[in-house]
Amino acid sequence: MASASILSWAGVALIVDRRTSFEVLFGMLGPLSVAIGTWVLAEWVYRNRPAELTGIMGAAFVVKLVFFGAYVAAMIKVMRFRPVPFIASFTGYFVALYVIEALFLRRLFSERSR
């Protein structure tokens, strides 16, 4: 997950200007860090206390909503990133990383049922 994200960002950074590459990088970092954190948490909970996974994932969803709202606002207002490259990057990585996370979770659940 992390290596694919970093490699894709490096590819983009080769073809865009420096400012845009930073906007794309930070568009990737928020979703990547949350996806990794969610995956680590979900895997640990599922292996140790599987009955609690749904409740914890529900609480994590609320925390992620707040985090992503604050993150996007901070990147645009504080860091003064241009909305189009940052939001395009953020959205693309968000969707791709959550598809990967869903596939990882499906694999985790199928390992347990064997």
C-alpha positions as CSV (number, residue, x, y, z in Angstrom):
1,M,0.0,0.0,0.0
2,A,2.7,2.5,1.0
3,S,5.2,1.5,-1.6
4,A,2.6,1.7,-4.4
5,S,1.5,5.1,-3.2
6,I,5.0,6.4,-3.0
7,L,6.0,5.0,-6.4
8,S,2.9,6.5,-8.0
9,W,3.6,9.9,-6.4
10,A,7.2,9.7,-7.6
11,G,6.0,9.1,-11.1
12,V,3.7,12.1,-11.0
13,A,6.4,14.2,-9.4
14,L,8.6,13.5,-12.5
15,I,6.1,15.1,-14.9
16,V,4.7,18.0,-12.9
17,D,6.2,21.2,-11.4
18,R,7.6,21.2,-7.8
19,R,4.6,23.0,-6.3
20,T,2.1,20.5,-7.8
21,S,4.3,17.5,-6.7
22,F,4.0,18.8,-3.0
23,E,0.2,19.2,-3.4
24,V,0.0,15.6,-4.8
25,L,2.3,14.3,-2.0
26,F,0.1,15.8,0.7
27,G,-3.0,14.6,-1.1
28,M,-1.6,11.1,-0.8
29,L,-0.2,11.3,2.8
30,G,-3.5,11.9,4.6
31,P,-5.4,9.0,3.1
32,L,-2.3,6.8,3.2
33,S,-1.6,7.3,6.9
34,V,-5.3,6.8,7.8
35,A,-5.6,3.6,5.6
36,I,-2.4,2.1,7.2
37,G,-3.6,3.0,10.7
38,T,-7.1,1.6,10.0
39,W,-5.6,-1.6,8.5
40,V,-3.3,-2.2,11.5
41,L,-6.1,-1.5,14.0
42,A,-8.6,-3.7,12.1
43,E,-6.1,-6.6,11.8
44,W,-5.1,-6.5,15.5
45,V,-8.7,-6.3,16.7
46,Y,-9.9,-9.0,14.4
47,R,-7.1,-11.4,15.5
48,N,-7.5,-10.6,19.2
49,R,-11.1,-9.6,19.8
50,P,-13.1,-10.2,16.6
51,A,-16.5,-9.6,18.2
52,E,-15.5,-5.9,18.8
53,L,-14.4,-5.2,15.2
54,T,-17.7,-3.7,14.0
55,G,-17.9,-1.3,17.0
56,I,-14.3,-0.2,16.7
57,M,-14.6,0.3,12.9
58,G,-17.7,2.4,13.5
59,A,-15.9,4.6,16.0
60,A,-12.9,4.8,13.7
61,F,-15.2,6.0,10.9
62,V,-16.3,9.0,13.0
63,V,-12.7,9.8,13.9
64,K,-11.8,9.6,10.2
65,L,-14.6,12.0,9.3
66,V,-13.3,14.6,11.7
67,F,-9.7,14.0,10.7
68,F,-10.3,14.3,7.0
69,G,-12.3,17.4,7.4
70,A,-9.6,19.1,9.4
71,Y,-6.9,17.8,7.2
72,V,-8.4,19.1,4.0
73,A,-9.2,22.4,5.6
74,A,-5.7,22.8,6.9
75,M,-4.0,21.9,3.6
76,I,-6.1,24.4,1.7
77,K,-6.3,27.2,4.3
78,V,-3.0,26.9,6.2
79,M,-0.7,25.3,3.7
80,R,-2.4,27.3,0.9
81,F,-2.4,24.4,-1.5
82,R,-4.3,24.9,-4.7
83,P,-7.6,23.0,-4.5
84,V,-7.6,21.3,-7.8
85,P,-4.3,19.3,-7.7
86,F,-4.7,18.7,-3.9
87,I,-8.3,17.5,-4.0
88,A,-7.8,15.5,-7.2
89,S,-4.8,13.7,-5.6
90,F,-6.6,13.3,-2.2
91,T,-9.7,11.8,-3.9
92,G,-7.8,9.5,-6.1
93,Y,-5.6,8.1,-3.3
94,F,-8.6,8.0,-0.9
95,V,-10.6,5.8,-3.3
96,A,-7.7,3.6,-4.4
97,L,-6.4,3.0,-0.8
98,Y,-9.9,2.1,0.5
99,V,-10.4,-0.4,-2.3
100,I,-7.0,-1.9,-1.4
101,E,-8.0,-1.9,2.3
102,A,-11.3,-3.6,1.5
103,L,-9.5,-6.3,-0.4
104,F,-7.1,-6.8,2.5
105,L,-10.0,-7.1,4.9
106,R,-11.7,-9.6,2.6
107,R,-8.5,-11.7,2.6
108,L,-8.2,-11.4,6.4
109,F,-11.8,-12.6,6.9
110,S,-11.3,-15.5,4.5
111,E,-8.1,-16.6,6.3
112,R,-10.1,-16.8,9.5
113,S,-12.9,-18.8,8.1
114,R,-10.6,-21.6,6.8
